[in-house]
Amino acid sequence: MQIELDELEEYSEGAKDNLYVRVVLLIRTEESTTSAYVYVAARGSLLNRRIDSGDWRINQ
């Protein structure tokens, strides 16, 4: 599954031009705790444009 997620996010471990940094976080729910991959913007400039609709596909 990690490989598919990396491909979706165009992430390549160790690459300097990645748009994201992949981190593992603990996710807690009422039933359990598990770890999950989270892709975080690698540069603040990626966060400059707000997507008011919440649908990034409209803003591609």
C-alpha positions as CSV (number, residue, x, y, z in Angstrom):
1,M,0.0,0.0,0.0
2,Q,2.9,2.4,0.7
3,I,4.1,2.1,-2.9
4,E,0.7,3.0,-4.2
5,L,0.4,6.0,-1.9
6,D,3.8,7.2,-2.9
7,E,2.9,6.9,-6.5
8,L,-0.3,8.8,-6.0
9,E,1.5,11.6,-4.2
10,E,4.5,11.5,-6.7
11,Y,6.7,10.9,-3.7
12,S,10.2,9.3,-4.1
13,E,12.1,8.6,-0.9
14,G,15.2,10.8,-0.6
15,A,14.3,12.9,-3.7
16,K,15.0,16.7,-3.2
17,D,12.1,17.7,-5.5
18,N,9.3,15.9,-3.6
19,L,6.2,18.1,-3.0
20,Y,5.6,16.3,0.3
21,V,7.4,14.8,3.2
22,R,6.1,11.4,4.3
23,V,5.7,10.9,8.0
24,V,4.2,8.2,10.2
25,L,1.7,9.4,12.8
26,L,-0.3,7.6,15.5
27,I,-4.0,7.9,14.7
28,R,-6.4,7.4,17.7
29,T,-10.0,6.5,17.4
30,E,-12.5,5.5,20.1
31,E,-11.8,1.8,19.3
32,S,-8.0,1.7,18.7
33,T,-4.7,3.3,17.9
34,T,-2.8,2.6,14.7
35,S,0.0,4.2,12.6
36,A,-0.7,5.9,9.3
37,Y,1.3,7.5,6.6
38,V,0.7,11.3,6.3
39,Y,2.0,13.4,3.4
40,V,2.8,17.0,4.6
41,A,3.7,19.9,2.3
42,A,7.5,20.0,1.9
43,R,7.4,23.8,1.3
44,G,5.3,26.6,2.7
45,S,4.8,27.9,-0.8
46,L,2.5,24.9,-1.5
47,L,0.1,26.2,1.1
48,N,-0.3,29.7,-0.3
49,R,-3.6,29.1,-2.2
50,R,-6.7,28.4,-0.2
51,I,-9.2,26.0,-1.8
52,D,-12.5,27.5,-0.6
53,S,-14.6,24.8,-2.1
54,G,-12.6,22.1,-0.3
55,D,-12.4,20.2,-3.6
56,W,-8.8,20.3,-4.9
57,R,-9.9,18.6,-8.2
58,I,-11.7,21.8,-9.2
59,N,-8.5,23.8,-8.7
60,Q,-6.0,21.6,-10.6
